[in-house]
Amino acid sequence: MFCKSMFDKHSYSRYLLLYKYLSAYEKSYRLDSNNILSNLNRIMTRNLALTKVSENHSGLSNNIIKCWKWNVNKILNVQENKKYAILILNCRITQKKDIIKQFWNEASLRITVDGGTSHWDKFLNHLSHDEQKSMKCPDLVTGDFDSISEEMLQKYKDKHCKVNKIISTPDQDFTDFTKAIIELNNYCEENKVQMDYALVMAQNSGRLDQILGNIQTLHLIKENRLLHPQTRVYMLSDDSISWLLHPGDHIIEIPLASRNGNAWCSLIPVGEPCISVTTSGLKWNLDNQKLNFGGLISTSNTFDGSDQVKVKCSHTLLWSMEIPTLM
């Protein structure tokens, strides 16, 4: 068995999370212990290798990349994109029909998560017959299936898609979003592919606990290395996109519609204070200032018309911005 001294704190934390996750499968499907240990050995061997890859990529012993570049235009124009996965969580799909169709069909992997399968089905039902025929099937349907009817689940079991898999993830210690990310990682490992990013259709209005749970998953992905360190994760909700900015320097390319349309943006310290934040390209910039709840947080900010926003932060921040063209 593994001991804590064998891994750094991130590897050990990830080991515990995945051990609980696999143990839940043992209880539900009576997998033998040798199979679980085999999976754990595979996961942890890969994790140690990724630690070295990440350190070499950053060139720093503390694993902080010197500068990240984020081009939102390339995310929105999927024809320029590389490999990406799209995940539909349990939320209404409100974006423009043609945008969602393109996001879905151009993806390398398509996943519907629990009740997200029902929302995806509703989206399809609002398309014309010819449009429905042009839409690819989900590659993976996953979740604990407490938010989807048996009839809907059976409908997708019967679709006979090329790579269609139904995977139950019953462990209640983790959200369906977190478990779907683990299944995405399993797919990448089994098929020896690396996704450039994952595009997650989520809802940032409605139940506050679910919103915070989604942000928690973004943190778990980084802290427990649930995905390859170079796979980025973006959340789309209505006309906004959000992702985490980890400690370091960031250059964010701003779409024309956002910088010329008085679109909103925000920098939120979720989980811990950010001791120092310096920005440029915003209407209200920060100059080596502290962001924390109970003090200053940057909400309802906007852009100064520049094509880039630059952020230097000492601790992790949640960056969100409006994309008017999504709706």
RODO-2510 file (C-alpha; in nm, 4 decimals, decimal comma):
residues 327
     n   res          X          Y          Z
     1     m     0,0000     0,0000     0,0000
     2     f     0,1092     0,3607    -0,0495
     3     c     0,2300     0,5783     0,2353
     4     k     0,2157     0,9546     0,2594
     5     s     0,5934     0,9967     0,2523
     6     m     0,6081     0,8593    -0,1030
     7     f     0,4341     1,1619    -0,2558
     8     d     0,4127     1,5366    -0,2259
     9     k     0,1012     1,6818    -0,0625
    10     h    -0,0792     1,7215    -0,3956
    11     s    -0,0124     1,3612    -0,5002
    12     y    -0,1192     1,2290    -0,1597
    13     s    -0,4403     1,4346    -0,1685
    14     r    -0,5165     1,3076    -0,5172
    15     y    -0,4453     0,9512    -0,4061
    16     l    -0,6964     0,9791    -0,1206
    17     l    -0,9639     1,1250    -0,3470
    18     l    -0,9187     0,8561    -0,6114
    19     y    -0,8968     0,5795    -0,3518
    20     k    -1,2369     0,6812    -0,2136
    21     y    -1,3714     0,7081    -0,5666
    22     l    -1,2538     0,3595    -0,6635
    23     s    -1,3677     0,2189    -0,3305
    24     a    -1,7194     0,3367    -0,4094
    25     y    -1,7038     0,1309    -0,7265
    26     e    -1,5915    -0,1697    -0,5218
    27     k    -1,8997    -0,1376    -0,3015
    28     s    -2,1349    -0,0903    -0,5975
    29     y    -1,9873    -0,3385    -0,8421
    30     r    -1,7885    -0,5752    -0,6146
    31     l    -1,4579    -0,5113    -0,7891
    32     d    -1,1791    -0,7169    -0,6354
    33     s    -0,9094    -0,5408    -0,4313
    34     n    -0,6340    -0,6347    -0,6762
    35     n    -0,8166    -0,4452    -0,9501
    36     i    -0,8455    -0,1364    -0,7283
    37     l    -0,4765    -0,1505    -0,6342
    38     s    -0,3841    -0,1947    -0,9989
    39     n    -0,5797     0,1184    -1,0857
    40     l    -0,4208     0,3106    -0,8008
    41     n    -0,0700     0,2078    -0,9036
    42     r    -0,1397     0,3164    -1,2620
    43     i    -0,2828     0,6496    -1,1480
    44     m    -0,0050     0,7308    -0,9025
    45     t     0,2731     0,6281    -1,1423
    46     r     0,1257     0,8652    -1,3971
    47     n     0,0881     1,1358    -1,1332
    48     l     0,4592     1,1265    -1,0466
    49     a     0,5452     1,1464    -1,4164
    50     l     0,3148     1,4457    -1,4624
    51     t     0,4816     1,6215    -1,1700
    52     k     0,8140     1,6023    -1,3558
    53     v     0,6528     1,7151    -1,6817
    54     s     0,4897     2,0105    -1,5099
    55     e     0,8135     2,1123    -1,3367
    56     n     1,0051     2,0948    -1,6641
    57     h     0,7350     2,2958    -1,8372
    58     s     0,7444     2,5705    -1,5784
    59     g     1,1177     2,5721    -1,5207
    60     l     1,0486     2,6483    -1,1537
    61     s     1,0781     2,4179    -0,8562
    62     n     0,7553     2,5501    -0,7005
    63     n     0,5606     2,4468    -1,0144
    64     i     0,4351     2,8001    -1,0928
    65     i     0,4280     2,8738    -1,4637
    66     k     0,5788     3,2149    -1,5322
    67     c     0,3072     3,3385    -1,7650
    68     w    -0,0215     3,1982    -1,8959
    69     k    -0,1819     3,3231    -2,2161
    70     w    -0,5589     3,2911    -2,2624
    71     n    -0,7173     3,3521    -2,6024
    72     v    -1,0952     3,3554    -2,5676
    73     n    -1,1372     3,4125    -2,9421
    74     k    -0,9852     3,0702    -3,0153
    75     i    -1,2261     2,9041    -2,7724
    76     l    -1,5254     3,0658    -2,9407
    77     n    -1,3986     2,9900    -3,2930
    78     v    -1,3766     2,6123    -3,2668
    79     q    -1,2396     2,5784    -3,6194
    80     e    -0,9105     2,7091    -3,4828
    81     n    -0,9166     2,4813    -3,1815
    82     k    -0,7207     2,1678    -3,1148
    83     k    -0,8523     1,8741    -2,9136
    84     y    -1,1170     1,9550    -2,6553
    85     a    -1,3952     1,7868    -2,4602
    86     i    -1,7399     1,9311    -2,3989
    87     l    -1,9348     1,8444    -2,0839
    88     i    -2,3054     1,9240    -2,0361
    89     l    -2,3892     1,9531    -1,6649
    90     n    -2,7402     1,9624    -1,5197
    91     c    -2,8359     2,3066    -1,6510
    92     r    -3,0482     2,4740    -1,9165
    93     i    -2,8723     2,5326    -2,2475
    94     t    -2,9361     2,8999    -2,3193
    95     q    -2,6678     2,9966    -2,5694
    96     k    -2,7310     3,0458    -2,9413
    97     k    -2,8305     2,7255    -3,1166
    98     d    -2,5639     2,7450    -3,3872
    99     i    -2,2870     2,8064    -3,1320
   100     i    -2,3851     2,4994    -2,9276
   101     k    -2,4142     2,2849    -3,2405
   102     q    -2,0621     2,3811    -3,3416
   103     f    -1,9165     2,3390    -2,9918
   104     w    -2,0699     1,9908    -2,9738
   105     n    -1,9914     1,8499    -3,3173
   106     e    -1,6340     1,9801    -3,3331
   107     a    -1,5408     1,8362    -2,9912
   108     s    -1,3068     1,5386    -2,9643
   109     l    -1,5163     1,3984    -2,6780
   110     r    -1,8803     1,4692    -2,5862
   111     i    -2,0046     1,3992    -2,2315
   112     t    -2,3484     1,4510    -2,0783
   113     v    -2,3549     1,4425    -1,6988
   114     d    -2,6605     1,3093    -1,5132
   115     g    -2,9474     1,5596    -1,5579
   116     g    -2,7412     1,7276    -1,8279
   117     t    -2,8481     1,4384    -2,0533
   118     s    -3,2125     1,5481    -2,0205
   119     h    -3,1208     1,9103    -2,0956
   120     w    -2,9233     1,7964    -2,3993
   121     d    -3,2233     1,5949    -2,5153
   122     k    -3,4470     1,9042    -2,4822
   123     f    -3,1971     2,1026    -2,6884
   124     l    -3,2078     1,8375    -2,9618
   125     n    -3,5871     1,8335    -2,9605
   126     h    -3,5915     2,2056    -3,0467
   127     l    -3,3857     2,1428    -3,3607
   128     s    -3,5266     2,0568    -3,6998
   129     h    -3,5254     1,6945    -3,8116
   130     d    -3,2288     1,7522    -4,0431
   131     e    -3,0374     1,9330    -3,7675
   132     q    -3,0990     1,6474    -3,5255
   133     k    -2,9604     1,3994    -3,7768
   134     s    -2,6441     1,6088    -3,8100
   135     m    -2,5737     1,6066    -3,4353
   136     k    -2,3267     1,3508    -3,3037
   137     c    -2,4208     1,1176    -3,0165
   138     p    -2,2698     1,1576    -2,6690
   139     d    -1,9512     0,9552    -2,6308
   140     l    -2,0122     0,9194    -2,2584
   141     v    -2,3151     0,9535    -2,0289
   142     t    -2,2163     0,9581    -1,6631
   143     g    -2,3348     1,0542    -1,3143
   144     d    -2,5085     0,8986    -1,0159
   145     f    -2,8315     0,9268    -1,2205
   146     d    -3,0420     1,0786    -0,9441
   147     s    -3,1426     1,3679    -1,1746
   148     i    -3,2435     1,1688    -1,4819
   149     s    -3,5412     0,9397    -1,5412
   150     e    -3,5001     0,5715    -1,6194
   151     e    -3,6789     0,6326    -1,9501
   152     m    -3,4308     0,9010    -2,0547
   153     l    -3,1338     0,6886    -1,9521
   154     q    -3,2697     0,3914    -2,1453
   155     k    -3,3224     0,6133    -2,4489
   156     y    -2,9515     0,6909    -2,4596
   157     k    -2,8550     0,3318    -2,3855
   158     d    -3,0478     0,2346    -2,6986
   159     k    -2,8899     0,4927    -2,9284
   160     h    -2,6158     0,2522    -3,0444
   161     c    -2,3616     0,5308    -3,0830
   162     k    -2,0107     0,4534    -3,2022
   163     v    -1,8384     0,5078    -2,8661
   164     n    -2,1431     0,5520    -2,6441
   165     k    -2,0813     0,4433    -2,2828
   166     i    -2,3075     0,4677    -1,9788
   167     i    -2,0965     0,4903    -1,6625
   168     s    -2,2587     0,5141    -1,3205
   169     t    -2,0565     0,7103    -1,0618
   170     p    -2,2431     0,6476    -0,7339
   171     d    -2,0027     0,8013    -0,4786
   172     q    -2,1876     1,0809    -0,2945
   173     d    -1,8659     1,2318    -0,1542
   174     f    -1,8020     1,4022    -0,4883
   175     t    -2,0204     1,6044    -0,7229
   176     d    -2,1161     1,4688    -1,0624
   177     f    -1,8950     1,7396    -1,2157
   178     t    -1,5886     1,6155    -1,0238
   179     k    -1,6622     1,2532    -1,1115
   180     a    -1,7146     1,3441    -1,4774
   181     i    -1,3690     1,5063    -1,4819
   182     i    -1,2213     1,1832    -1,3420
   183     e    -1,3986     0,9870    -1,6173
   184     l    -1,2654     1,2333    -1,8752
   185     n    -0,9158     1,1687    -1,7438
   186     n    -0,9742     0,7926    -1,7561
   187     y    -1,0783     0,8239    -2,1201
   188     c    -0,7659     1,0249    -2,2048
   189     e    -0,5412     0,7699    -2,0353
   190     e    -0,7098     0,4685    -2,1922
   191     n    -0,7018     0,6221    -2,5409
   192     k    -0,3605     0,7894    -2,4989
   193     v    -0,4890     1,1345    -2,5928
   194     q    -0,4440     1,4733    -2,4294
   195     m    -0,7140     1,7379    -2,4407
   196     d    -0,6076     2,0981    -2,4811
   197     y    -0,9067     2,1996    -2,2739
   198     a    -1,2490     2,1005    -2,1436
   199     l    -1,5494     2,3220    -2,2114
   200     v    -1,8077     2,2779    -1,9353
   201     m    -2,1673     2,3924    -1,9821
   202     a    -2,2750     2,4876    -1,6298
   203     q    -2,5195     2,7264    -1,4654
   204     n    -2,3960     3,0138    -1,2516
   205     s    -2,7408     3,1273    -1,1454
   206     g    -2,9964     2,9448    -0,9358
   207     r    -2,8784     2,7197    -0,6526
   208     l    -2,5849     2,8811    -0,4747
   209     d    -2,4586     2,5496    -0,3363
   210     q    -2,4283     2,4037    -0,6859
   211     i    -2,2497     2,7151    -0,8114
   212     l    -1,9965     2,6887    -0,5282
   213     g    -1,9686     2,3147    -0,5885
   214     n    -1,8689     2,3830    -0,9503
   215     i    -1,5994     2,6263    -0,8370
   216     q    -1,4802     2,3667    -0,5846
   217     t    -1,4332     2,1205    -0,8712
   218     l    -1,2174     2,3734    -1,0574
   219     h    -0,9948     2,3891    -0,7483
   220     l    -0,9862     2,0087    -0,7115
   221     i    -0,8745     1,9682    -1,0718
   222     k    -0,5645     2,1726    -0,9961
   223     e    -0,4961     2,0692    -0,6367
   224     n    -0,5454     1,6944    -0,6945
   225     r    -0,4214     1,6877    -1,0554
   226     l    -0,7389     1,5276    -1,1848
   227     l    -0,6404     1,6181    -1,5416
   228     h    -0,3153     1,6589    -1,7294
   229     p    -0,1579     1,9873    -1,6031
   230     q    -0,1727     2,1411    -1,9511
   231     t    -0,5465     2,0711    -1,9969
   232     r    -0,7394     2,3884    -1,9202
   233     v    -1,0988     2,3932    -1,7950
   234     y    -1,3509     2,6649    -1,8860
   235     m    -1,7071     2,7003    -1,7567
   236     l    -1,9736     2,8526    -1,9823
   237     s    -2,2915     2,9882    -1,8240
   238     d    -2,5407     3,1865    -2,0333
   239     d    -2,3280     3,4656    -2,1832
   240     s    -2,0244     3,4317    -1,9565
   241     i    -1,7065     3,2262    -1,9366
   242     s    -1,5087     3,1557    -1,6183
   243     w    -1,1835     2,9861    -1,5234
   244     l    -0,9198     2,9912    -1,2501
   245     l    -0,6130     3,2131    -1,2645
   246     h    -0,3394     3,0442    -1,0634
   247     p    -0,0509     3,2366    -0,8998
   248     g     0,1611     3,4066    -1,1637
   249     d     0,1210     3,6336    -1,4662
   250     h    -0,1723     3,6123    -1,7074
   251     i    -0,2433     3,7705    -2,0448
   252     i    -0,6099     3,7436    -2,1485
   253     e    -0,7088     3,8240    -2,5087
   254     i    -1,0439     4,0066    -2,5000
   255     p    -1,2961     3,9565    -2,7850
   256     l    -1,3988     4,2717    -2,9701
   257     a    -1,7647     4,2342    -2,8686
   258     s    -1,6668     4,2296    -2,5000
   259     r    -1,4261     4,5220    -2,4968
   260     n    -1,6494     4,7460    -2,7101
   261     g    -1,9799     4,6515    -2,5526
   262     n    -1,9301     4,7551    -2,1910
   263     a    -1,9239     4,3870    -2,0917
   264     w    -1,8683     4,3008    -1,7274
   265     c    -1,5781     4,1047    -1,5799
   266     s    -1,4659     4,0067    -1,2296
   267     l    -1,1748     3,8792    -1,0223
   268     i    -1,2924     3,6827    -0,7181
   269     p    -1,0678     3,5281    -0,4489
   270     v    -1,2471     3,2000    -0,3789
   271     g    -1,1034     2,9783    -0,1059
   272     e    -0,8352     3,2128     0,0249
   273     p    -0,7373     3,5814     0,0132
   274     c    -0,5197     3,6966    -0,2737
   275     i    -0,2517     3,9076    -0,1066
   276     s    -0,1398     4,0944    -0,4161
   277     v    -0,3183     4,1643    -0,7471
   278     t    -0,2012     4,4017    -1,0203
   279     t    -0,3963     4,4475    -1,3448
   280     s    -0,4019     4,6471    -1,6662
   281     g    -0,6712     4,6701    -1,9345
   282     l    -0,9604     4,7147    -1,6905
   283     k    -1,1674     5,0251    -1,6255
   284     w    -1,0854     4,9933    -1,2557
   285     n    -0,7379     4,8447    -1,2302
   286     l    -0,5700     4,7039    -0,9207
   287     d    -0,2198     4,8028    -0,8134
   288     n    -0,0616     4,5496    -0,5798
   289     q    -0,3871     4,5343    -0,3834
   290     k    -0,5324     4,2617    -0,1640
   291     l    -0,8575     4,0874    -0,2593
   292     n    -1,0539     3,9032     0,0076
   293     f    -1,4083     3,8566     0,1329
   294     g    -1,4736     4,1104     0,4051
   295     g    -1,2397     4,3459     0,2211
   296     l    -1,2109     4,4351    -0,1471
   297     i    -1,3292     4,2086    -0,4314
   298     s    -1,3446     4,3092    -0,7969
   299     t    -1,7007     4,2536    -0,9220
   300     s    -1,8914     4,4407    -1,1950
   301     n    -1,5648     4,5618    -1,3422
   302     t    -1,5342     4,6208    -1,7164
   303     f    -1,2730     4,6767    -1,9877
   304     d    -1,0915     4,9934    -2,0937
   305     g    -1,1025     4,9057    -2,4657
   306     s    -0,7625     4,7335    -2,4800
   307     d    -0,7384     4,4023    -2,6631
   308     q    -0,5664     4,2436    -2,3634
   309     v    -0,6116     4,2285    -1,9878
   310     k    -0,3017     4,1519    -1,7829
   311     v    -0,3259     4,0084    -1,4331
   312     k    -0,0470     3,9371    -1,1855
   313     c    -0,1733     3,7523    -0,8775
   314     s    -0,0110     3,5974    -0,5716
   315     h    -0,2954     3,3477    -0,5106
   316     t    -0,5671     3,1770    -0,7132
   317     l    -0,8508     3,3932    -0,8485
   318     l    -1,1729     3,3120    -1,0313
   319     w    -1,1857     3,5163    -1,3531
   320     s    -1,5275     3,5638    -1,5166
   321     m    -1,6225     3,7744    -1,8162
   322     e    -1,9232     3,8452    -2,0333
   323     i    -1,9274     3,7311    -2,3968
   324     p    -2,2295     3,9111    -2,5521
   325     t    -2,2170     3,7048    -2,8722
   326     l    -2,3007     3,3793    -2,6881
   327     m    -2,6669     3,4736    -2,6395
***
